Amino acid sequence: MANALTPRQLQTLQEVEAFLSAHNYPPTRAELAELMGMASPNGAQEHLEALEEKGFLKLTPNTARGIRLLRSSS
């Protein structure tokens, strides 16, 4: 299935959902990378882009918190 998520993509989506639920705004790429134990926001960005391609979220370019959920992880 083309929209199947890798375990890391699923974790990324769940972290975004949890952060949104707790704060009522999305995480920055740096915050997301820290939550996922990544050394760089670039890794988080790559997972976010994959999730956007699969239709789970929409990214707004050049915006720190430009993440909008379209579909949930469940």
WOGIHU-V549229 format. One line per field, one symbol per residue. ss: DSSP state (2 for helix, 1 for strand, 0 for the rest). A space follows every 10 residues. Layout:
BEGIN
ss = ???
END
This chain:
BEGIN
ss = 0000002222 2222222222 2220000022 2222200000 2222222222 2220001110 0000001110 0000
END
